[in-house]
Amino acid sequence: MTSAGTGGARRAAVPRSAPVALVTGASRGLGLALARALATDGWQLVITARGAAELASAAADLAAVTRVVALPGSVVDDDHRAHLAGAAEELGGASLLVNNAGTLNGAPGPGGQPLPRLADFPLPGLLETFEVNTFAPIALTQLVLPQLRAHAGAVLNVSSEAAVVPYRGWGGYGASKAALDLAGDVLAREEPELRVWSVDPGSMRTRMLQEAGPGEDVSGAPLPERVAPALLGLLRDRRPSGRYRAEDLAGR
């Protein structure tokens, strides 16, 4: 466990009573942008991602603003999810869970066809896609639910337009996000004291977008830092549970 906010000249003075957010996929892209926005708003953080070096760099920056615990690992790992829930509990219990970690096709590393047609989708990759995008968020939510209940908290599941629009090549990814959307809707009915949001952030200038279209120019897409405030508006306004699009939340 790495606690980036417990020592050094950059340690941030944050009250132990400050709310706690657990953010997955927080080393870059939208996850990091959300973590930064939450830190600025006074939240303590538990962050995770598979890349240890990138996560450590993100934690070092965030530690200048807030108390942050960084735990590298995969959300599909049972023990890792338990460590994340335990770390949030040690900080006072999570008031917010952001299920942002995701994979396009379950394949490790770059290269190859990033978005295979369903007819050609290798089943091990399809299984991994659902494990990362659907099963792991549900499993982590189960672990953190007692904390969320205690704080009348919220779950923010990062979804996609591909969950509701049948784009060619996006079948595996879109189906996994659609399943997560439905699970979120059911959870909202079963846990009416919580807020459960599924949010389509739209296209963003991220590594994932570039991997989805190798060679395409993604420079016109907005940076995640422009999208994060709209998503966190759900939290500040405590909007009803449901599915939202970032462009609607931003009033565009």
N, C-alpha and C positions, 0 to 999 in steps of 0.2 A: 504494500500500500504506500502510495506517495501522497503526503499531505503538503501541498505547495504553499499553504498559508500559515505554517506553524513556525517559521523561522526565517532569519535573514532580514536585510535592510528593507526589502520590498513588502514585508508583511503588512497586510491591511488590518486595521482595527475594526472588527465587525462584531456586534453583540451576539451572544449565544442565542438570544431570542429571535434573531433574524430568520425568516422563512428559508426552507431548504428545498432546492430543486435537484432532481436527478436527471441528467441529460445524456442520452446515448448518442454515439456517432458525433462526439463533440470536439474532435481534433481539427476539423476544417469545415468549410462550407456552411450550410444552414445551422448545423448543430453548434458550431463555434460562435456564429453570429448570435444565436439565441442565448448561449451561455454568457456572452459579453453583455448583451442587453439586460439579462437578469442580474448579473453582477453589478451593473451600473444602478439598477433599481434596488440594490441592497440585499439580494438573495445570497445565501450560502450555497455552494455547489458541490455535487458529486458528479464527476464527468468520466466518461469512458469512451474508448475507441480501440480498434485492433492495433493501430500503429503506435507503438510505445514512444518513439522519438517525437512524432508529431504531437502526441497527447502531452508529453512533458513540456514541449514548447508552449502549447496553448495554456497549460496550467501555470507556467511561470508568468505569463502575461496577466492571467486572471487573478493571480495571487496579489498583484499590486492593488487590486480593487476589493477583493473579498476573500473569505476563507474558502478554500477549494481542496477537495480530495480527488486525486486522479488515479484511476485504476485501469490500466490497460488490459484488454482481453476481449473475447468474443461473447456477444450476448447469447449465443446458442449454447454456451457452456453453463451447466447447472451451478457449479461451484462459483463461477464468476458472478452470476446473477445474485446468488446468496450474499456474496461479498459486497455487491453494490447496495443491496437492501440494508445490510448491516452497517455500512458506512453512513448511509442516510439516517439511520436510527441513532447512531452515535452523535450526529450533529443536532439532533432534536426531532427527527422524523420528517419525512418528505411531505410538503404541501403541494408539490407539482412533480409529475413524471412526464418527461418528454421522450417519447419513443421515436427517435429520429434515425437510428442506425438502419442501413438498408443495403441491398445489393441488387444489381440489375439482372444478373443471370446465375448467381451462385458460383461462378468460375473464379478461382483465385488469380489475382494479378491481371495486368493488361494483356492485350493481344487477342487474336481470333475474332470471330464474329460476336460482337457485344450483345446483340439482341436477336437470338435465333428464332426462326419460325417455330410454332408449336409442333409442326410435323418433324422438325429436326432437333428439338430441344433435348439435350442429354438428360436422362431422368435423374442422375445424381445432382446435376446443376439445378434442375427444377425443384428437387427436394430441398436443396440448400436455400434456394430463393424463398420458399415458404417457411423454412426454419428461421431465417434471418428476419424476413419482413412480416411474418404473421405469428408463428408459434412463439418466438422469443419475446416479442412485445406483450403477448397475452400472459406468458409465464412470469415475466418480470412484474407486470401489473398485479398478478395474484400475490406475489411476495410483498409488494409495497402497499397493497390495499389497506391493511390495518393502520398504517401511518397516515394514508390519505384520509381515511374515515375520521381519524382522531383530529385532523386539521380541517375537515370539510374541504378537501383539496380538489385537485383537477388532474386529468390525464390529457395530454396533447399528443395525438398520433399523427405523424406526418404522412400524408397520403399523396395522391397524384391524380391528375386528370385521366391518366391511363386506367384508373380504377372504374371510371364510368363511361369512357369513350373507347371503343374497340379498335385501337390503332394496330395496324399490321406490325408484327415483330415485337409488340409489347405484351403479348398474351400472358407469359409467365409472370412478369413483374406486375402487370395490371391486375391479374387474378389474385395475386398475393395481397395487393393493397386493397382490393375490393373485399376480400375476406376480412382484413383488419378493420375496414370501415364498418362492416356488419357486426363484427365482434364489439366494436366500440358502441354501436347503437344499442346492442343488447345490454352491455354493461351499464349504459346510462339509464336504462329502464330498471335494471336490478339494483342500482346504487343511486337513487334519486337525490341524495344529499351531496353527491359529487357533481363535478362538471366533466364531461367526456367529449372532447372535440377531435374531429378528423379534419385536417386542414390540407388543402391542395395549395402548395406554395407557388405553383406555376413554374415556368422555365427560369432558371437562374444560371449565372455564370459560374459553374462549378465543375469540378473534375468529373463528376458523374455525368453531367450533360455532355461533356466533351467525349466521354467514353461511349455514350449512346449514339453519337454521330461522329466517328473518327474522320478527321479532315474537314469537318464543317466549321464555319466561323460562328462562334458563340459569343463574340465580343459585344453584340447588341443586347444580350440578355442582362437583366438587372443583377447586381451583386446581392448575395444573401443578406448583407447588412441593410439593404433597402427593404427587404421583405420581412425581416425579423420583427420590427416594431409593429407591423400590422397584425402578425400572429399573436404577439403578446398583448395586443389590445383586447383579445378575448379574455385574458386573465384579469386585466385591470377593470374591465367592465363586467366581468363574470357573466358573459353571454350564456344563453341556454345551451345545453348539450346539443351537438349536431355536427353536420358537415359544412365547412366554410371554404371559400376560395380567398386567397390572399388579395387578389385584385379587387374583390368586392369589399373586403375589410378596409382596404386602403382608399376606397371611394373612387377608384379609377373607372 
